Amino acid sequence: MTHIIDREAVRELLDTGEAQLVEVLPEPEYAWAHLPQARNVPLRQLDRAAATTLDPERPVIVYCHDALCDLSPRAAHRLKRLGFTRVHDYVLGKMDWLSADLPYEGHAALVSQTVRRDPVTAVLDDPLGSLTERIIADPAGLAVVVDEDDVVQGVVGSRELKGADLDATAESAMRVGATTVRPSEEIDALVRRMDKAKVDHVVVTHQDGTLVGLFGLGDVRPPQTESDRG
């Protein structure tokens, strides 16, 4: 049996400097984005690489796209068959890594590159009076409300403040169920969706709902000039 490992175990193994990290997806997918230190050995080339470039005495970590991709399990079993004794399968793959807001290499333009990491934030019991001042002073005009674990609970913007009791709390005024995206989102696709929905900002979170930051259309578009406005 191969050893299935999670993201933290991958980082620990890489920190030792001994592990060989291998992405088994085709080259175009590797070029789009891959984990730092990873080499690209597509599954169909694995036998040759095992004989010429991989060291059977060192640990090998294989990964592919995500948990639905079967290339890394197949690669792990193949390496075991070829005599590698310390084979680790990062089954959740690079989308798990990218969603965790970790560094990557490649040409992918992801939200993690432009997310604003210092948005206005509030805890559930913050009074709206003081929060309103911070929201008005911020270019996004929006506050993200989080709980004691930094998990996003809602947002407060101009719509929520309109007619609100300023002696009330952020929790009483916030919009629950605000749409969130992961740091692994491609910027162009997200911008198209935001344009269609007529949304200027979206909250960025980790997979566990904890706050990463705020993504705004203004962060990826230059400000309009008078000539742009016609």
RORO-288358 format. One record per residue (C-alpha): residue number from 1; x, y, z; residue in three letters. Coordinates in steps of 0.1 Angstrom, whole numbers, plus 5000, padded with zeros to 4 digits. Layout:
N
<pt><num>NUM</num><xx>X</xx><yy>Y</yy><zz>Z</zz><residu>Ala</residu></pt>
...
//
This chain:
230
<pt><num>1</num><xx>5000</xx><yy>5000</yy><zz>5000</zz><residu>Met</residu></pt>
<pt><num>2</num><xx>5012</xx><yy>5035</yy><zz>4992</zz><residu>Thr</residu></pt>
<pt><num>3</num><xx>5012</xx><yy>5061</yy><zz>5020</zz><residu>His</residu></pt>
<pt><num>4</num><xx>4985</xx><yy>5088</yy><zz>5015</zz><residu>Ile</residu></pt>
<pt><num>5</num><xx>4995</xx><yy>5121</yy><zz>5030</zz><residu>Ile</residu></pt>
<pt><num>6</num><xx>4980</xx><yy>5155</yy><zz>5035</zz><residu>Asp</residu></pt>
<pt><num>7</num><xx>4993</xx><yy>5190</yy><zz>5029</zz><residu>Arg</residu></pt>
<pt><num>8</num><xx>5011</xx><yy>5194</yy><zz>5062</zz><residu>Glu</residu></pt>
<pt><num>9</num><xx>5029</xx><yy>5161</yy><zz>5057</zz><residu>Ala</residu></pt>
<pt><num>10</num><xx>5040</xx><yy>5172</yy><zz>5023</zz><residu>Val</residu></pt>
<pt><num>11</num><xx>5055</xx><yy>5204</yy><zz>5038</zz><residu>Arg</residu></pt>
<pt><num>12</num><xx>5072</xx><yy>5185</yy><zz>5065</zz><residu>Glu</residu></pt>
<pt><num>13</num><xx>5087</xx><yy>5160</yy><zz>5040</zz><residu>Leu</residu></pt>
<pt><num>14</num><xx>5099</xx><yy>5188</yy><zz>5018</zz><residu>Leu</residu></pt>
<pt><num>15</num><xx>5115</xx><yy>5206</yy><zz>5047</zz><residu>Asp</residu></pt>
<pt><num>16</num><xx>5138</xx><yy>5177</yy><zz>5052</zz><residu>Thr</residu></pt>
<pt><num>17</num><xx>5153</xx><yy>5183</yy><zz>5018</zz><residu>Gly</residu></pt>
<pt><num>18</num><xx>5153</xx><yy>5146</yy><zz>5011</zz><residu>Glu</residu></pt>
<pt><num>19</num><xx>5119</xx><yy>5141</yy><zz>4994</zz><residu>Ala</residu></pt>
<pt><num>20</num><xx>5114</xx><yy>5141</yy><zz>4956</zz><residu>Gln</residu></pt>
<pt><num>21</num><xx>5082</xx><yy>5159</yy><zz>4946</zz><residu>Leu</residu></pt>
<pt><num>22</num><xx>5067</xx><yy>5149</yy><zz>4913</zz><residu>Val</residu></pt>
<pt><num>23</num><xx>5036</xx><yy>5162</yy><zz>4895</zz><residu>Glu</residu></pt>
<pt><num>24</num><xx>5023</xx><yy>5135</yy><zz>4872</zz><residu>Val</residu></pt>
<pt><num>25</num><xx>5000</xx><yy>5156</yy><zz>4851</zz><residu>Leu</residu></pt>
<pt><num>26</num><xx>5008</xx><yy>5165</yy><zz>4814</zz><residu>Pro</residu></pt>
<pt><num>27</num><xx>5032</xx><yy>5194</yy><zz>4809</zz><residu>Glu</residu></pt>
<pt><num>28</num><xx>5006</xx><yy>5221</yy><zz>4800</zz><residu>Pro</residu></pt>
<pt><num>29</num><xx>4989</xx><yy>5216</yy><zz>4834</zz><residu>Glu</residu></pt>
<pt><num>30</num><xx>5023</xx><yy>5216</yy><zz>4852</zz><residu>Tyr</residu></pt>
<pt><num>31</num><xx>5032</xx><yy>5249</yy><zz>4834</zz><residu>Ala</residu></pt>
<pt><num>32</num><xx>4999</xx><yy>5264</yy><zz>4845</zz><residu>Trp</residu></pt>
<pt><num>33</num><xx>5007</xx><yy>5260</yy><zz>4882</zz><residu>Ala</residu></pt>
<pt><num>34</num><xx>5028</xx><yy>5235</yy><zz>4903</zz><residu>His</residu></pt>
<pt><num>35</num><xx>5041</xx><yy>5232</yy><zz>4938</zz><residu>Leu</residu></pt>
<pt><num>36</num><xx>5076</xx><yy>5248</yy><zz>4944</zz><residu>Pro</residu></pt>
<pt><num>37</num><xx>5104</xx><yy>5222</yy><zz>4940</zz><residu>Gln</residu></pt>
<pt><num>38</num><xx>5081</xx><yy>5199</yy><zz>4919</zz><residu>Ala</residu></pt>
<pt><num>39</num><xx>5094</xx><yy>5183</yy><zz>4888</zz><residu>Arg</residu></pt>
<pt><num>40</num><xx>5071</xx><yy>5172</yy><zz>4860</zz><residu>Asn</residu></pt>
<pt><num>41</num><xx>5070</xx><yy>5135</yy><zz>4852</zz><residu>Val</residu></pt>
<pt><num>42</num><xx>5038</xx><yy>5127</yy><zz>4833</zz><residu>Pro</residu></pt>
<pt><num>43</num><xx>5025</xx><yy>5093</yy><zz>4841</zz><residu>Leu</residu></pt>
<pt><num>44</num><xx>5032</xx><yy>5079</yy><zz>4807</zz><residu>Arg</residu></pt>
<pt><num>45</num><xx>5069</xx><yy>5088</yy><zz>4812</zz><residu>Gln</residu></pt>
<pt><num>46</num><xx>5072</xx><yy>5075</yy><zz>4847</zz><residu>Leu</residu></pt>
<pt><num>47</num><xx>5090</xx><yy>5042</yy><zz>4839</zz><residu>Asp</residu></pt>
<pt><num>48</num><xx>5118</xx><yy>5060</yy><zz>4821</zz><residu>Arg</residu></pt>
<pt><num>49</num><xx>5121</xx><yy>5087</yy><zz>4848</zz><residu>Ala</residu></pt>
<pt><num>50</num><xx>5122</xx><yy>5060</yy><zz>4875</zz><residu>Ala</residu></pt>
<pt><num>51</num><xx>5151</xx><yy>5044</yy><zz>4858</zz><residu>Ala</residu></pt>
<pt><num>52</num><xx>5171</xx><yy>5076</yy><zz>4850</zz><residu>Thr</residu></pt>
<pt><num>53</num><xx>5162</xx><yy>5106</yy><zz>4872</zz><residu>Thr</residu></pt>
<pt><num>54</num><xx>5144</xx><yy>5094</yy><zz>4903</zz><residu>Leu</residu></pt>
<pt><num>55</num><xx>5163</xx><yy>5079</yy><zz>4933</zz><residu>Asp</residu></pt>
<pt><num>56</num><xx>5146</xx><yy>5048</yy><zz>4947</zz><residu>Pro</residu></pt>
<pt><num>57</num><xx>5164</xx><yy>5053</yy><zz>4980</zz><residu>Glu</residu></pt>
<pt><num>58</num><xx>5148</xx><yy>5087</yy><zz>4987</zz><residu>Arg</residu></pt>
<pt><num>59</num><xx>5111</xx><yy>5094</yy><zz>4995</zz><residu>Pro</residu></pt>
<pt><num>60</num><xx>5089</xx><yy>5103</yy><zz>4965</zz><residu>Val</residu></pt>
<pt><num>61</num><xx>5058</xx><yy>5124</yy><zz>4968</zz><residu>Ile</residu></pt>
<pt><num>62</num><xx>5035</xx><yy>5122</yy><zz>4938</zz><residu>Val</residu></pt>
<pt><num>63</num><xx>5004</xx><yy>5144</yy><zz>4931</zz><residu>Tyr</residu></pt>
<pt><num>64</num><xx>4980</xx><yy>5154</yy><zz>4904</zz><residu>Cys</residu></pt>
<pt><num>65</num><xx>4951</xx><yy>5179</yy><zz>4901</zz><residu>His</residu></pt>
<pt><num>66</num><xx>4927</xx><yy>5170</yy><zz>4929</zz><residu>Asp</residu></pt>
<pt><num>67</num><xx>4910</xx><yy>5142</yy><zz>4948</zz><residu>Ala</residu></pt>
<pt><num>68</num><xx>4890</xx><yy>5132</yy><zz>4917</zz><residu>Leu</residu></pt>
<pt><num>69</num><xx>4922</xx><yy>5128</yy><zz>4896</zz><residu>Cys</residu></pt>
<pt><num>70</num><xx>4935</xx><yy>5092</yy><zz>4896</zz><residu>Asp</residu></pt>
<pt><num>71</num><xx>4969</xx><yy>5098</yy><zz>4881</zz><residu>Leu</residu></pt>
<pt><num>72</num><xx>4988</xx><yy>5101</yy><zz>4914</zz><residu>Ser</residu></pt>
<pt><num>73</num><xx>4974</xx><yy>5069</yy><zz>4929</zz><residu>Pro</residu></pt>
<pt><num>74</num><xx>4983</xx><yy>5051</yy><zz>4896</zz><residu>Arg</residu></pt>
<pt><num>75</num><xx>5017</xx><yy>5066</yy><zz>4897</zz><residu>Ala</residu></pt>
<pt><num>76</num><xx>5023</xx><yy>5057</yy><zz>4933</zz><residu>Ala</residu></pt>
<pt><num>77</num><xx>5014</xx><yy>5021</yy><zz>4927</zz><residu>His</residu></pt>
<pt><num>78</num><xx>5036</xx><yy>5020</yy><zz>4896</zz><residu>Arg</residu></pt>
<pt><num>79</num><xx>5066</xx><yy>5033</yy><zz>4916</zz><residu>Leu</residu></pt>
<pt><num>80</num><xx>5061</xx><yy>5007</yy><zz>4942</zz><residu>Lys</residu></pt>
<pt><num>81</num><xx>5061</xx><yy>4981</yy><zz>4915</zz><residu>Arg</residu></pt>
<pt><num>82</num><xx>5093</xx><yy>4995</yy><zz>4902</zz><residu>Leu</residu></pt>
<pt><num>83</num><xx>5110</xx><yy>4991</yy><zz>4935</zz><residu>Gly</residu></pt>
<pt><num>84</num><xx>5105</xx><yy>5024</yy><zz>4953</zz><residu>Phe</residu></pt>
<pt><num>85</num><xx>5099</xx><yy>5017</yy><zz>4989</zz><residu>Thr</residu></pt>
<pt><num>86</num><xx>5090</xx><yy>5052</yy><zz>5003</zz><residu>Arg</residu></pt>
<pt><num>87</num><xx>5062</xx><yy>5064</yy><zz>4981</zz><residu>Val</residu></pt>
<pt><num>88</num><xx>5037</xx><yy>5091</yy><zz>4993</zz><residu>His</residu></pt>
<pt><num>89</num><xx>5005</xx><yy>5101</yy><zz>4975</zz><residu>Asp</residu></pt>
<pt><num>90</num><xx>4993</xx><yy>5136</yy><zz>4980</zz><residu>Tyr</residu></pt>
<pt><num>91</num><xx>4958</xx><yy>5126</yy><zz>4970</zz><residu>Val</residu></pt>
<pt><num>92</num><xx>4941</xx><yy>5160</yy><zz>4973</zz><residu>Leu</residu></pt>
<pt><num>93</num><xx>4966</xx><yy>5174</yy><zz>4948</zz><residu>Gly</residu></pt>
<pt><num>94</num><xx>4976</xx><yy>5209</yy><zz>4938</zz><residu>Lys</residu></pt>
<pt><num>95</num><xx>4942</xx><yy>5224</yy><zz>4940</zz><residu>Met</residu></pt>
<pt><num>96</num><xx>4943</xx><yy>5217</yy><zz>4978</zz><residu>Asp</residu></pt>
<pt><num>97</num><xx>4976</xx><yy>5234</yy><zz>4979</zz><residu>Trp</residu></pt>
<pt><num>98</num><xx>4965</xx><yy>5264</yy><zz>4959</zz><residu>Leu</residu></pt>
<pt><num>99</num><xx>4933</xx><yy>5267</yy><zz>4979</zz><residu>Ser</residu></pt>
<pt><num>100</num><xx>4953</xx><yy>5270</yy><zz>5010</zz><residu>Ala</residu></pt>
<pt><num>101</num><xx>4970</xx><yy>5301</yy><zz>4997</zz><residu>Asp</residu></pt>
<pt><num>102</num><xx>5004</xx><yy>5286</yy><zz>4995</zz><residu>Leu</residu></pt>
<pt><num>103</num><xx>5032</xx><yy>5296</yy><zz>4971</zz><residu>Pro</residu></pt>
<pt><num>104</num><xx>5032</xx><yy>5281</yy><zz>4936</zz><residu>Tyr</residu></pt>
<pt><num>105</num><xx>5051</xx><yy>5284</yy><zz>4904</zz><residu>Glu</residu></pt>
<pt><num>106</num><xx>5038</xx><yy>5287</yy><zz>4869</zz><residu>Gly</residu></pt>
<pt><num>107</num><xx>5019</xx><yy>5312</yy><zz>4847</zz><residu>His</residu></pt>
<pt><num>108</num><xx>4985</xx><yy>5309</yy><zz>4864</zz><residu>Ala</residu></pt>
<pt><num>109</num><xx>4970</xx><yy>5343</yy><zz>4874</zz><residu>Ala</residu></pt>
<pt><num>110</num><xx>4951</xx><yy>5334</yy><zz>4906</zz><residu>Leu</residu></pt>
<pt><num>111</num><xx>4932</xx><yy>5354</yy><zz>4932</zz><residu>Val</residu></pt>
<pt><num>112</num><xx>4960</xx><yy>5347</yy><zz>4957</zz><residu>Ser</residu></pt>
<pt><num>113</num><xx>4982</xx><yy>5371</yy><zz>4937</zz><residu>Gln</residu></pt>
<pt><num>114</num><xx>4959</xx><yy>5401</yy><zz>4941</zz><residu>Thr</residu></pt>
<pt><num>115</num><xx>4938</xx><yy>5395</yy><zz>4971</zz><residu>Val</residu></pt>
<pt><num>116</num><xx>4937</xx><yy>5424</yy><zz>4996</zz><residu>Arg</residu></pt>
<pt><num>117</num><xx>4948</xx><yy>5410</yy><zz>5029</zz><residu>Arg</residu></pt>
<pt><num>118</num><xx>4939</xx><yy>5439</yy><zz>5051</zz><residu>Asp</residu></pt>
<pt><num>119</num><xx>4901</xx><yy>5445</yy><zz>5046</zz><residu>Pro</residu></pt>
<pt><num>120</num><xx>4880</xx><yy>5460</yy><zz>5073</zz><residu>Val</residu></pt>
<pt><num>121</num><xx>4870</xx><yy>5433</yy><zz>5097</zz><residu>Thr</residu></pt>
<pt><num>122</num><xx>4847</xx><yy>5431</yy><zz>5126</zz><residu>Ala</residu></pt>
<pt><num>123</num><xx>4838</xx><yy>5405</yy><zz>5153</zz><residu>Val</residu></pt>
<pt><num>124</num><xx>4801</xx><yy>5396</yy><zz>5159</zz><residu>Leu</residu></pt>
<pt><num>125</num><xx>4797</xx><yy>5419</yy><zz>5189</zz><residu>Asp</residu></pt>
<pt><num>126</num><xx>4813</xx><yy>5450</yy><zz>5175</zz><residu>Asp</residu></pt>
<pt><num>127</num><xx>4790</xx><yy>5480</yy><zz>5177</zz><residu>Pro</residu></pt>
<pt><num>128</num><xx>4778</xx><yy>5493</yy><zz>5144</zz><residu>Leu</residu></pt>
<pt><num>129</num><xx>4785</xx><yy>5529</yy><zz>5153</zz><residu>Gly</residu></pt>
<pt><num>130</num><xx>4823</xx><yy>5525</yy><zz>5154</zz><residu>Ser</residu></pt>
<pt><num>131</num><xx>4822</xx><yy>5500</yy><zz>5125</zz><residu>Leu</residu></pt>
<pt><num>132</num><xx>4804</xx><yy>5524</yy><zz>5103</zz><residu>Thr</residu></pt>
<pt><num>133</num><xx>4832</xx><yy>5549</yy><zz>5105</zz><residu>Glu</residu></pt>
<pt><num>134</num><xx>4857</xx><yy>5523</yy><zz>5094</zz><residu>Arg</residu></pt>
<pt><num>135</num><xx>4835</xx><yy>5512</yy><zz>5065</zz><residu>Ile</residu></pt>
<pt><num>136</num><xx>4830</xx><yy>5547</yy><zz>5052</zz><residu>Ile</residu></pt>
<pt><num>137</num><xx>4868</xx><yy>5554</yy><zz>5054</zz><residu>Ala</residu></pt>
<pt><num>138</num><xx>4877</xx><yy>5523</yy><zz>5035</zz><residu>Asp</residu></pt>
<pt><num>139</num><xx>4877</xx><yy>5522</yy><zz>4996</zz><residu>Pro</residu></pt>
<pt><num>140</num><xx>4858</xx><yy>5489</yy><zz>4995</zz><residu>Ala</residu></pt>
<pt><num>141</num><xx>4830</xx><yy>5503</yy><zz>5017</zz><residu>Gly</residu></pt>
<pt><num>142</num><xx>4826</xx><yy>5468</yy><zz>5032</zz><residu>Leu</residu></pt>
<pt><num>143</num><xx>4835</xx><yy>5450</yy><zz>5064</zz><residu>Ala</residu></pt>
<pt><num>144</num><xx>4839</xx><yy>5413</yy><zz>5068</zz><residu>Val</residu></pt>
<pt><num>145</num><xx>4824</xx><yy>5399</yy><zz>5100</zz><residu>Val</residu></pt>
<pt><num>146</num><xx>4843</xx><yy>5369</yy><zz>5115</zz><residu>Val</residu></pt>
<pt><num>147</num><xx>4838</xx><yy>5348</yy><zz>5147</zz><residu>Asp</residu></pt>
<pt><num>148</num><xx>4864</xx><yy>5340</yy><zz>5174</zz><residu>Glu</residu></pt>
<pt><num>149</num><xx>4880</xx><yy>5314</yy><zz>5150</zz><residu>Asp</residu></pt>
<pt><num>150</num><xx>4883</xx><yy>5339</yy><zz>5122</zz><residu>Asp</residu></pt>
<pt><num>151</num><xx>4856</xx><yy>5321</yy><zz>5102</zz><residu>Val</residu></pt>
<pt><num>152</num><xx>4836</xx><yy>5344</yy><zz>5080</zz><residu>Val</residu></pt>
<pt><num>153</num><xx>4801</xx><yy>5349</yy><zz>5092</zz><residu>Gln</residu></pt>
<pt><num>154</num><xx>4788</xx><yy>5377</yy><zz>5070</zz><residu>Gly</residu></pt>
<pt><num>155</num><xx>4795</xx><yy>5412</yy><zz>5055</zz><residu>Val</residu></pt>
<pt><num>156</num><xx>4783</xx><yy>5447</yy><zz>5063</zz><residu>Val</residu></pt>
<pt><num>157</num><xx>4782</xx><yy>5473</yy><zz>5036</zz><residu>Gly</residu></pt>
<pt><num>158</num><xx>4762</xx><yy>5503</yy><zz>5027</zz><residu>Ser</residu></pt>
<pt><num>159</num><xx>4731</xx><yy>5483</yy><zz>5020</zz><residu>Arg</residu></pt>
<pt><num>160</num><xx>4732</xx><yy>5467</yy><zz>5055</zz><residu>Glu</residu></pt>
<pt><num>161</num><xx>4739</xx><yy>5501</yy><zz>5072</zz><residu>Leu</residu></pt>
<pt><num>162</num><xx>4710</xx><yy>5519</yy><zz>5056</zz><residu>Lys</residu></pt>
<pt><num>163</num><xx>4685</xx><yy>5525</yy><zz>5084</zz><residu>Gly</residu></pt>
<pt><num>164</num><xx>4704</xx><yy>5503</yy><zz>5108</zz><residu>Ala</residu></pt>
<pt><num>165</num><xx>4705</xx><yy>5510</yy><zz>5145</zz><residu>Asp</residu></pt>
<pt><num>166</num><xx>4740</xx><yy>5522</yy><zz>5152</zz><residu>Leu</residu></pt>
<pt><num>167</num><xx>4738</xx><yy>5509</yy><zz>5188</zz><residu>Asp</residu></pt>
<pt><num>168</num><xx>4732</xx><yy>5474</yy><zz>5175</zz><residu>Ala</residu></pt>
<pt><num>169</num><xx>4760</xx><yy>5448</yy><zz>5167</zz><residu>Thr</residu></pt>
<pt><num>170</num><xx>4777</xx><yy>5438</yy><zz>5135</zz><residu>Ala</residu></pt>
<pt><num>171</num><xx>4760</xx><yy>5404</yy><zz>5139</zz><residu>Glu</residu></pt>
<pt><num>172</num><xx>4725</xx><yy>5419</yy><zz>5139</zz><residu>Ser</residu></pt>
<pt><num>173</num><xx>4731</xx><yy>5439</yy><zz>5107</zz><residu>Ala</residu></pt>
<pt><num>174</num><xx>4754</xx><yy>5416</yy><zz>5086</zz><residu>Met</residu></pt>
<pt><num>175</num><xx>4744</xx><yy>5398</yy><zz>5055</zz><residu>Arg</residu></pt>
<pt><num>176</num><xx>4747</xx><yy>5361</yy><zz>5062</zz><residu>Val</residu></pt>
<pt><num>177</num><xx>4757</xx><yy>5337</yy><zz>5035</zz><residu>Gly</residu></pt>
<pt><num>178</num><xx>4778</xx><yy>5361</yy><zz>5015</zz><residu>Ala</residu></pt>
<pt><num>179</num><xx>4795</xx><yy>5345</yy><zz>4985</zz><residu>Thr</residu></pt>
<pt><num>180</num><xx>4831</xx><yy>5335</yy><zz>4990</zz><residu>Thr</residu></pt>
<pt><num>181</num><xx>4859</xx><yy>5322</yy><zz>4967</zz><residu>Val</residu></pt>
<pt><num>182</num><xx>4891</xx><yy>5304</yy><zz>4972</zz><residu>Arg</residu></pt>
<pt><num>183</num><xx>4926</xx><yy>5318</yy><zz>4966</zz><residu>Pro</residu></pt>
<pt><num>184</num><xx>4929</xx><yy>5292</yy><zz>4938</zz><residu>Ser</residu></pt>
<pt><num>185</num><xx>4903</xx><yy>5309</yy><zz>4916</zz><residu>Glu</residu></pt>
<pt><num>186</num><xx>4916</xx><yy>5322</yy><zz>4882</zz><residu>Glu</residu></pt>
<pt><num>187</num><xx>4913</xx><yy>5359</yy><zz>4881</zz><residu>Ile</residu></pt>
<pt><num>188</num><xx>4898</xx><yy>5362</yy><zz>4846</zz><residu>Asp</residu></pt>
<pt><num>189</num><xx>4870</xx><yy>5338</yy><zz>4852</zz><residu>Ala</residu></pt>
<pt><num>190</num><xx>4861</xx><yy>5354</yy><zz>4886</zz><residu>Leu</residu></pt>
<pt><num>191</num><xx>4861</xx><yy>5389</yy><zz>4870</zz><residu>Val</residu></pt>
<pt><num>192</num><xx>4837</xx><yy>5377</yy><zz>4843</zz><residu>Arg</residu></pt>
<pt><num>193</num><xx>4813</xx><yy>5362</yy><zz>4870</zz><residu>Arg</residu></pt>
<pt><num>194</num><xx>4815</xx><yy>5394</yy><zz>4891</zz><residu>Met</residu></pt>
<pt><num>195</num><xx>4807</xx><yy>5415</yy><zz>4861</zz><residu>Asp</residu></pt>
<pt><num>196</num><xx>4777</xx><yy>5394</yy><zz>4853</zz><residu>Lys</residu></pt>
<pt><num>197</num><xx>4765</xx><yy>5396</yy><zz>4888</zz><residu>Ala</residu></pt>
<pt><num>198</num><xx>4773</xx><yy>5433</yy><zz>4891</zz><residu>Lys</residu></pt>
<pt><num>199</num><xx>4794</xx><yy>5427</yy><zz>4922</zz><residu>Val</residu></pt>
<pt><num>200</num><xx>4825</xx><yy>5448</yy><zz>4929</zz><residu>Asp</residu></pt>
<pt><num>201</num><xx>4840</xx><yy>5428</yy><zz>4958</zz><residu>His</residu></pt>
<pt><num>202</num><xx>4840</xx><yy>5392</yy><zz>4969</zz><residu>Val</residu></pt>
<pt><num>203</num><xx>4854</xx><yy>5377</yy><zz>5002</zz><residu>Val</residu></pt>
<pt><num>204</num><xx>4882</xx><yy>5352</yy><zz>4998</zz><residu>Val</residu></pt>
<pt><num>205</num><xx>4885</xx><yy>5323</yy><zz>5023</zz><residu>Thr</residu></pt>
<pt><num>206</num><xx>4904</xx><yy>5292</yy><zz>5029</zz><residu>His</residu></pt>
<pt><num>207</num><xx>4886</xx><yy>5258</yy><zz>5026</zz><residu>Gln</residu></pt>
<pt><num>208</num><xx>4877</xx><yy>5259</yy><zz>5063</zz><residu>Asp</residu></pt>
<pt><num>209</num><xx>4860</xx><yy>5293</yy><zz>5060</zz><residu>Gly</residu></pt>
<pt><num>210</num><xx>4887</xx><yy>5313</yy><zz>5076</zz><residu>Thr</residu></pt>
<pt><num>211</num><xx>4893</xx><yy>5347</yy><zz>5061</zz><residu>Leu</residu></pt>
<pt><num>212</num><xx>4921</xx><yy>5353</yy><zz>5035</zz><residu>Val</residu></pt>
<pt><num>213</num><xx>4910</xx><yy>5388</yy><zz>5024</zz><residu>Gly</residu></pt>
<pt><num>214</num><xx>4890</xx><yy>5407</yy><zz>4999</zz><residu>Leu</residu></pt>
<pt><num>215</num><xx>4891</xx><yy>5407</yy><zz>4961</zz><residu>Phe</residu></pt>
<pt><num>216</num><xx>4879</xx><yy>5438</yy><zz>4943</zz><residu>Gly</residu></pt>
<pt><num>217</num><xx>4876</xx><yy>5446</yy><zz>4906</zz><residu>Leu</residu></pt>
<pt><num>218</num><xx>4895</xx><yy>5478</yy><zz>4912</zz><residu>Gly</residu></pt>
<pt><num>219</num><xx>4925</xx><yy>5457</yy><zz>4923</zz><residu>Asp</residu></pt>
<pt><num>220</num><xx>4928</xx><yy>5443</yy><zz>4888</zz><residu>Val</residu></pt>
<pt><num>221</num><xx>4916</xx><yy>5471</yy><zz>4866</zz><residu>Arg</residu></pt>
<pt><num>222</num><xx>4932</xx><yy>5505</yy><zz>4862</zz><residu>Pro</residu></pt>
<pt><num>223</num><xx>4911</xx><yy>5535</yy><zz>4873</zz><residu>Pro</residu></pt>
<pt><num>224</num><xx>4890</xx><yy>5551</yy><zz>4846</zz><residu>Gln</residu></pt>
<pt><num>225</num><xx>4901</xx><yy>5584</yy><zz>4831</zz><residu>Thr</residu></pt>
<pt><num>226</num><xx>4879</xx><yy>5611</yy><zz>4817</zz><residu>Glu</residu></pt>
<pt><num>227</num><xx>4885</xx><yy>5598</yy><zz>4781</zz><residu>Ser</residu></pt>
<pt><num>228</num><xx>4875</xx><yy>5563</yy><zz>4792</zz><residu>Asp</residu></pt>
<pt><num>229</num><xx>4842</xx><yy>5577</yy><zz>4804</zz><residu>Arg</residu></pt>
<pt><num>230</num><xx>4836</xx><yy>5593</yy><zz>4771</zz><residu>Gly</residu></pt>
//
